[in-house]
Amino acid sequence: MKVITCRKYGPPEVLKLENWDIPNPKDNQIRVKIINTSVNSGDWRLRKADPKLVRLIFGFFKPRTVILGISYAGVVDSIGKNVTQFQVGDKVLGSTGMNMGAYAEYVCVSETSLVTKLPNTMSFAEGATISFGGLTAIDFIEKCKIQNNQTIVIYGASGSVGSAAIQLAKHFGAKVTAVCSQGNFELVKSLGADEAINYETFLSQKNTLKYDIVFECVGKTEINTDLLFLKKGGNLVLVGASFAQMWESIWISLFKRIKIHIGPIKETLDNLNFLLTLVNLGKYKVNIDRTYPLEEMVEAHRYVEAGHKKGNVAIEVAKL
Ligand SMILES: NC(=O)c1ccc[n+]([C@@H]2O[C@H](COP(=O)([O-])OP(=O)(O)OC[C@H]3O[C@@H](n4cnc5c(N)ncnc54)[C@H](OP(=O)(O)O)[C@@H]3O)[C@@H](O)[C@H]2O)c1
């Protein structure tokens, strides 16, 4: 099978196309013939070990797991003898989490891992791209316990997490202000934002605008600036916080008693199924910016690392 490997940390060019044997599922595993995977912001951070702490977790000198990629959608083509919830031919989507391995034509996963059936209403590309931003956004949104008509500002609203957060915040009854580049206003409004403001205009109003929830998706603002936009008793979400910001936020939460939410998030099957329910109800859509063939993984990484994708980037591994 074709796989994309990452045998050393570095620029997109470290990613190589190789041929590996097709794996066999263990007794409790299903084997998925992957149709689509995706490239997420987490993937390029891991590939280039940014931040350096990545090396402590994934391998000091080189990545211990050679095949990256965490989200996938495809068709079950073989099952282990103890599998009860899936059959050969089932269309599925899932996330391999820290195990990765989705930049490949086949992946074996436990039937009790984060895997579920792909709704008929969704394409494989949508199935492969829903989990990263969607599961991140839902985890943080739930922590904010949104009340009807509360106000939320989503900074960096056009990315994978931001585009998911807009739709989820709307679903829970918030009034959504999306902060993004002017060119993305139409996109964020189509996802449900009540208003869109560009970055410069927004930051220049730090002494006048106040929100119940400040949802910073991209780690580009100072915490002290975010706090200027927060109403008393409000929630600050720092999705893309650096480690320094995480420490800072712990101190601020303790001493100023401000509710600050930081990662890492917990990916759950319940949340994934909740997102799929919203898709089926027509209340949630996955924005796919670009699709690259597996062979163009280097290009896909270059594009995602540039930091301006609109929603998600899918990879076509195979045609059905
Ligand atoms: N805490 C966790 O567990 C967790 C989980 C997942 C992701 N994350 C982190 O969350 C962050 C966002 O992830 P993502 O997948 O949503 O990223 P993404 O899709 O790559 O974000 C792209 C968006 O970032 C915006 N952007 C780029 N430069 C900006 C700037 N200087 N100021 C404001 N916005 C800017 C872009 O908007 P424009 O094109 O309009 O500039 C673009 O729409 C990443 O840092 C990721 O590592 C954390």
The ligand as a Gaussian input file, in Angstrom:
#p B3LYP/6-31G(d) Opt

LIG

0 1
 N       -5.732000      22.988000      22.318000
 C       -5.912000      21.937000      21.535000
 O       -6.128000      20.813000      21.989000
 C       -5.879000      22.173000      20.056000
 C       -6.538000      21.287000      19.186000
 C       -6.531000      21.584000      17.831000
 C       -5.869000      22.719000      17.371000
 N       -5.187000      23.517000      18.239000
 C       -4.472000      24.710000      17.779000
 O       -5.457000      25.633000      17.376000
 C       -4.926000      26.502000      16.405000
 C       -5.918000      26.644000      15.271000
 O       -6.070000      25.420000      14.594000
 P       -6.805000      25.381000      13.196000
 O       -6.689000      23.981000      12.731000
 O       -8.125000      26.020000      13.271000
 O       -5.817000      26.283000      12.335000
 P       -5.957000      26.694000      10.818000
 O       -7.177000      26.080000      10.221000
 O       -4.657000      26.443000      10.155000
 O       -6.172000      28.272000      10.963000
 C       -6.159000      29.002000       9.835000
 C       -6.755000      30.359000      10.148000
 O       -5.871000      31.132000      10.958000
 C       -6.058000      32.491000      10.604000
 N       -4.849000      33.294000      10.845000
 C       -3.638000      33.122000      10.291000
 N       -2.772000      34.072000      10.741000
 C       -3.485000      34.846000      11.601000
 C       -3.176000      35.976000      12.394000
 N       -1.955000      36.528000      12.404000
 N       -4.141000      36.493000      13.165000
 C       -5.353000      35.942000      13.197000
 N       -5.721000      34.873000      12.467000
 C       -4.798000      34.340000      11.668000
 C       -6.363000      32.453000       9.136000
 O       -7.267000      33.454000       8.834000
 P       -6.942000      34.518000       7.693000
 O       -6.614000      33.728000       6.452000
 O       -8.197000      35.280000       7.647000
 O       -5.750000      35.275000       8.196000
 C       -6.959000      31.075000       8.859000
 O       -8.325000      31.111000       8.570000
 C       -3.569000      25.892000      15.998000
 O       -2.556000      26.647000      16.627000
 C       -3.612000      24.487000      16.552000
 O       -2.328000      24.029000      16.872000
 C       -5.198000      23.278000      19.563000

